[in-house]
Amino acid sequence: MMKKSFVIATAASALALAANTALAEDHSMEVYGWITGEIVDTDNGQIDATSSGNSPSRFGIRTSRDLGDLTATANVEYGINKGQTESAALRQANVGLEGDFGSVKIGSQWNPHYLWTTATTEVFTSSAFTGGRSTDIVTRDDAAIYYYTPNLSGLELVAGAELDPEDDTSDDADNYTLAARYSVGDLYLSAAYYEADTEADTDSFAYAASYDFGTASLSAGVADNTNVGFYSENGTPYEVAGTFNATDALTLKAAYTDRDLEGSSEDASFAVEGAYAFGAGVTGFVGATAKDDDIGDDVIATGLQVVF
């Protein structure tokens, strides 16, 4: 009886393996993520080893399935908090369809205002990024739907909204986003509009550009904000960032920003960072800031990121 059970179990395992092999022909899956460890020293005397810098630790799964003329996609991603009693936090959970028409994505996902435009100047890994950022007003959306056009000779467009019934600010969409980007050679241009349905008029126009020179890169961004309540609630903040590949392994980075804070003349800051690639997926970094009084405490940060 035991021998017969073993044969049945072996056959079942073989069938399962064969089924998985067949599925693999039209199905792909990628596990991705990284852990960022950082020590931050602020000019108020505090030292913090819980930070994940500008690249929070995370893990996720991306999967796709070939349906012939269409491709179905799914992505789930969690952020990792390094406290022993803290739970992982959901960052993304979405599904989509791709084809000649472009793509549609539904669920928790990146907002294109950030993904295509304000993230253009995101060059830092360390917490020194706080001295070089000012145009971000949103990063990800919950319960959102976005339509992305196909690439039209370098031009791409996206439109969508966040639809969350638990958010009582609106009976309709909670926010709307329209964005466009254009790439030709090493030049990148983007623009985005974001509007939130709140009691106050809340919106943001953002524009960004970057150019890759090969051993160096230069990027800039500007936003026109009204009641957004992020870095700069109202005003026209801007930032400029650059990178230089000093060697094959060492990249030097710098950024300057003016947050255009209301009633302030002490609202600019500068940041620098050096990142060293020890090998594939392993990067050490050191960063520092020089901030005006109304921006916050200066930081010196150093750490290591391991991608898996």
Secondary structure as UniProt FT lines:
FT   HELIX           2..24
FT   STRAND          27..42
FT   TURN            43..44
FT   STRAND          47..48
FT   TURN            53..54
FT   STRAND          58..66
FT   STRAND          71..79
FT   TURN            84..85
FT   STRAND          89..99
FT   TURN            100..101
FT   STRAND          102..110
FT   HELIX           113..117
FT   HELIX           118..121
FT   HELIX           127..131
FT   STRAND          140..148
FT   TURN            153..154
FT   STRAND          155..162
FT   TURN            165..166
FT   TURN            168..169
FT   STRAND          175..184
FT   TURN            185..186
FT   STRAND          187..197
FT   STRAND          201..212
FT   STRAND          216..226
FT   STRAND          238..245
FT   STRAND          250..258
FT   TURN            262..263
FT   STRAND          268..279
FT   TURN            280..281
FT   STRAND          282..291
FT   TURN            293..295
FT   STRAND          299..307
//
